[in-house]
Amino acid sequence: MPVTDSIFLFAESREHPMHVGSVQLYTPPEDAGPDYVADLYARMVASTDVDPLFRRRPGDPVASLGHVWWTVDRDIDLDYHVRHSALPAPGRLRELFALVSRLHSTLLDRHRPLWEMYLIEGLADGRFAWYSKVHHSLLDGVSALQLLQRTLTADPEDDEPHVPWHLSRRGAPAGSGNGSSGSLLGSAWSLTGDLVGAVPAAMRIGRLAVGPHEVALPYEAPRTMFNVPIGGARRFAAQSWSRERIERVRRAADVTGNDVVLAMCAGALRAYLSEHDALPDEPLIAMVPVSLRPKDRPGDGGNSVGVTLCNLGTDHADPLDRVAVIAASMEQGKALFGDMTVLQSLAWSGLTISPLGLASVPGFVRLTPPPFNIIVSNVPGPRKPLYWSGSRLDGIYPTSVVMDGQALNITVTNTATTVDFGVVGCRRTVPSLQRIVLHLHDSLLELEAALQLS
């Protein structure tokens, strides 16, 4: 088991579940009957051919050796891993998100492969939902979303319920390691180049740290109400906005779409903290994950994610000032890491997030400054309308990880027509979390008004 995967098993505890997932909303076809979802479930659990990735569990789940290697189970109890649920009346999104909040709070069983999926009906508007949770040691967020997309089709007439645990697998990519002396020598030579190249990269970061800079660096973040020890219960909220609205703001502000997403988050966080009389004078710093996975290997398991830090400009009242700060910070961050290899990027990213590994040490979070204030991820989603067993995909809402010192997480993806925000927080330390979704909406309105788009 690679270290990048096992770290999520080492870090997990009852207070810190380490699984990622998402909630997908679907509109059934017009001719769907009352038993449509029940029939879907029956057909899904009948797909008993399970790919090796979904057979993995820790080699010894009750000892530290379970963090070192995987065991592949031969028999998979799909009735356990795949569950059929229904919402109580009145079947609003509020009831759906309350159910997801509870499901997302519970640990995955390490004596079984580390995934669960729930088909949920009972929404008053006739739609149904699909909630998945997969341990971060198996898949990172980008891989999980790409795996989901492989179950979808552009054909609304395709009524086959494709399932993520049984998809056509590609062969090993050309040049993948096979234990030969040539591949080992190649890896050693590549590692040598990475280490040599890391020296000028380190010098570049060092010069930046002591001079004026727009990019955020670790430990420049103020302490906030989010940077405290947390409990195990979670709260989840979500909302979609039109991709066209986000695109209009992007064009008018002459920034990237990710800059607009970060600006919406910055405005929402500023408003939320102000409500609680907890807005610091210094700007909040967001940790922004960046996928390092090769584009020709999107569905591989494991983790390949780097990070950069972004100044959110929350000390500015003007939304356009915040956008300018965010764009400059992200641009300098890209330039800083642009010349690094994947291994170098992972190494520097590891240094950035390494304090999180000590968060469980008693007193560490309370006595040390936070390396950053919040994690904000933007994971690319589908660009065209997609369907699952004839049902139209209406939204994808990511459900991610929070931990000691990082009580709030905002993850964003998209469908063909929407930009979808999933917000996860510690139930105890982030009160009225749904208010953040309302502030995201207000923040977008502020941007549109400032750019005279209203």
N, C-alpha and C positions, 0 to 999 in steps of 0.2 A: 504494500500500500504506500503510495507516495506521501511524503511529509505534508505536502499541500492539502492532501485529503484527510490524513489522520489528525491534523490539528483541530478539525471540527469535532472529532470524537473526544479528544483530550479536553476540549473546552466546554463540552456539554455537561449540564447538571439539571436538576429539577427546575431551577430558576432560569436556566439558559438553554432552552431547546434550540437545536441547531439544524432545523429543517427550513427549506424554502418551498415555495409553491405558488399557486395562483387560483383565482376564481374566474371561470369563464361563464358568461351569460349567453344563452342561446334562445332563439325564437323557433319553435317547431314549425314544420311545414303546415300548410293550410288544411291538409286532409288528415292531420294527426288526431287520433282518437284519445279517449280518456286513459287508455293503457299504454300510450306511446312510450313514456319514460320507463315504466316497468318492463316493457318488451325490450327496450334498449339495454337495460341492466341485465336481463336474462341472456341476451346475445353477447354482451361483453364478457361475462364470467364464463361463457362457453368457449372463449378464446384461450385455451389452456396452454398454448405454445408460448413460453416465456423466454425472452432474450436473456443472455447471461448477465447483463447489467442489472436486471431486476431480480436476479437470483442471489446477489451478493449480500452477505451479512458479515459483521466482524468475526474474525477467526475464533476468538475466545471472548464472548461478550461480557464476562464477569472478571476479566483480568486485563492488565495493561497490554498483554499480547494481542488483544482484540483491536488494538490501535495500530498494529504492525502489518497484518495481512488480512486478506479477504478469504472467506469460505464461500463456495458456491452451492446453494441448496438445490437438491434434485427435485424435491416435491414442494410445490407452492400452493398454499391454501388461498385461492383467489376470493373465496367468500369472506375471508378475513381482510384481505388487502383492499377489496373493492366493495363499497357499501352503498346501500340505497336508503336515502333519508327523505323526510318530508317536513315542510315548515308548518308551524302553528299558524292559525288565523291571526291577523288578517292577511298574512302572506306578502308583506311589504319587503323592500330591500333591507329595511331595518332588522326584520326577523332573520333574513339571510345572513347579514353581517354579524348579528349576535351569535348565530350558530357557528359561523366561521371563526369568530373570536374564541369560542370554547375549543373547537377542534384544533386550532393553531396553537393552543396553550399546552397541549398534552405531548409527552415524549413518544417517539417511535420505539417499538419494542426491538431491542438489539438481538434478541433470540430469533428474529425473523428478518428477511430482507427489508431494508429501511425505506419503505414507501407505503402510503395509503392514499386511496382516492374515493371520493364521495359523489354520487349522482344525487342531486337534490331537486325535488319537485315541490309544488305547493305555492309558487308565486301567483299572486292574484291576477296578474296580467297574462298568465298562460305560459310564461317563459320557464325555463329550468336552468340549473347551474351545475357546474362540474368543478369541485374543489379538489386539488391535488396537493400532497405534501411529500417531499422527497428529501432525505437527509443531505445536507450540504457536502458531506464526504463523498456522496455518489455523483452529484451534479451541481455545478454552479448555476446561477440564475440564467445566464445566457444559454447554456446547454439545455436547461429545463424548458425554456421557452421555444427553442428550436425543435426540441423533441415533440412538444405539443403541436407545433405547426405541421409536423410530418403526419399527424393524425387527421389533418384537415384537407379539404379539397376545394377547388374552384368550381366543381360540378355540383349544383344543387340537386341533381337527380341521383347522385351516388348515395344510396341508403345503407351502405355498409358502415357499421360503427367501428372504425379503425381504432385500435387501442395502443397506448404508448408502450406497453410491455411486450408487444409483438409487432415489430415493424421490420421491413426488409433491411438487412444490414449490408453495408458495403464491405468489401475486403479491406485488408490492411493497406494504408496508403503506400504508394511507392516510396522506397527508401526508409520504411519503418524499421526499427531495430529488431534484429533477430538473433542477437548474441554472437554474431560473427566477429572475428578480429577486426575486419574492415570497419564495421559499424562502431565498434568500441573505440578504435583509434580515431575515427571521425568525430565521435562525441568528445573524446579527450582533447582533440585539437580545437573543437568549437568552444569547449570550456576554457581552454587557455586563452583563446581570443577574447572571450567574455571577460576574463579576469584582467587582462591587459587593458582592454577598453574601459573597464570600470574605473581605472585611475584618473584619466582625464574627466570622466563623468563626475567623479567625486570632487575633483577640483572645481568643476563648473558649479556644482551645488554649493560648495563651500564659499566661493566668491559671491554667489547670489545671497547667501544667508547673512553676510556681513554688510551688504550694500542695499541700496533702495531696490525694492522689488514689488511687483503686483501679485505674483503667485504666492499663495499661502504656503507656509512651511509648518511642520509639526510643532506643537506647543505654543503657537501664536494665538490659539483660541481662548476666549474668555470662559470662565465657568458659568454654566447655566443650569436651569432646573432639569434639563435632559441628561446632565452629566453626573449622575448619581447611581448608587446601587439600586437594583430592580428586583421585583418579585417574579414569580413564574407565570402569572395570569396575563393575558394579552387582550387588547382591544383592536378591532380592525374596522376601518372605514374606507370608502372608495367613491370615486366620481369620474365621469368622462366629460371631456370637452371636445368640440369640433376641431378636427385637424386643420380645417380651413381658417378658423379663428387664430390658432397658434401660428399658422403660416403667414397670415396677414401681419401679425405683430413682428414676426421674424423679418419679413421684407421691409417693413417700415422702419425698424430699428437697425437694420443692416447687421444682424448678428446671426448666430446659428440657432437652430431649433432647440438644442440642448441649453443654450444660454437663456432662451425664453422660459423653458421649464424651470431652470434654476432661479430665474427672476420671480416666477410665480411662487416658488417655495420660499424665497427670501421675504417677499411681501407677506405671505401667510404666517411665517414664523415671527416676523416683527410684530404683526397684529396680535397673534396668540400670546406672545410673551408680554406685550404691553397690557393685555387684559389681566394678566396675572401679576402685574407690577414687577416683572422679572426681566425686562429687556436690558442687556448690558450696554455700556457705552461703546465698547469695542465691537467690531463686526463679528458675526458668527462665521465659522469655518466649516464647510462641508467636505466630507470625504467622498469623492466621485469615482466609483470603480470603472475600469476600462478593460474590455475583453482583449486578451492577448492570444486568443485561439486562432489558428490559421483558418482562413475562409473556406479552404477545401476540406476541413475536418470539423464541421460545426456541431455534429451530434455526438462526439466522443464524450465519454464520462469524465469524471474528475473535475479539477479546478485549474483554470488558467486565466487569472484575473490580476491586473495591476491596479494601482490607485494613483490619483492625483488629488490635491487639495485645492479648494476654491474659496476665495473671499466672497461672501454673499452680500456684502455691502449693507448689512442691516442697520448700520449707524446712519444711513442716509434716508431721509423722509421721502425724497423725490424718487419715484419708480424708475425714471430714466437714468438717474445717477446710479441706482443699484445695477441696472442693466449694463452700464458702461464699466463699472467695477468688475462685475462678473465676467464680461467678455474679455477684459484685459487680463484678469487672473487666469482664466482658462487658456487663453492664447499663450501666455508665458509658460504655463504648465506644460502645454503641448510641445513648445519649443525646447523646454528643459529636458524632456524625456524622449524627444523625437529621434535622437541619434543612438539611443540605447538598443541593445539586442533584447530579446524576450527575457533571457536569464538575468540580465542587468536590471531590467525593469521590475522583474519579480523581486530581486534582491532589495532594491530601493523601496519598493512597495512594502516589503516585509518589515523594513526598518520603520516605515511610517505607521504601520498598524501593530507593531510588536507590543506596545503597551497594553493592547487589549488582551494579550495572553496572560498578563499579570493582574487583570481586573478582579479575578476571584480571590486574590491574596487579601486577607482581612486588612482594611484600612487603606489599601492602595488607591482606590478611586477617590476617597475622601481627602487624601493627603497629597495627591499629585495633580498637577494641572492636566486638563484633557488634551490629547493630541489633536482633536477636532471635536466639533459639537454634534454633528449629525451626519448620517449616511444618506446620500441622495443618488439613486441609480436610474439610468435611462437605458432601457434595453430595447433595441429595435424589434418591432413586431411586423406582422404581414402588411403588405402594401396593396393588396387587392381583396375583394370580398371573398370570404371563405365559409365553408359549410362542414358540418359534421353529421353524418347520417341524415342528410337532407335539412338539417336545422341551421339557420343562419347565425354565425358568430356575431354577437352584438358588443362584447366587451371582454377585455382581459385585464384582471386586476391582480397585480403581484402581491404575494404575502411573504415578507422577508423576515430577517433575524434582527432582534434587539438583544442587548447584553448589558452587563454592568458598565456604567459610564456612558452608555449610548442607548437611552431609553426610547428613542424615536427613530423610525426608518421610513423614508418615502421612496418608493420605487415606481417607475413610470414605464409604460410600454404603449403600444398603439394597435389599432385595427386599421382597416382601409379608410375609415371615415372619422375615427375618434382618437384622442390621446387619453389614455387611461391611467389614473393615479391610484395606487394602493398605499394606504397609510397604516402602519403597525406601530403600536406603542405599548409600554408597560401599563397595565390597567391601574396600578396604584400610583405611579409617579407622573403620569400624563393625564390629568383629569379632563373630562369633556373633550376627548380626542376628536370627535366628529366636528368640533368647531374649526379644526385646522382645514377640513374640506371646505367649509363655508368661506374661510379666509382665502383659500386658493382661488375661489371664484371671484371674490372681491379684488384680489391681487391682479387677476387677468383684466377685470374691468378698469382698474387703475391704469394699467399699461395701455389699454385701448384708448382711454380718455386722454392720457398724456400724449399719445401719438395721433390724436384726433381721428380715431378710427370708429368712434361710436356713432 
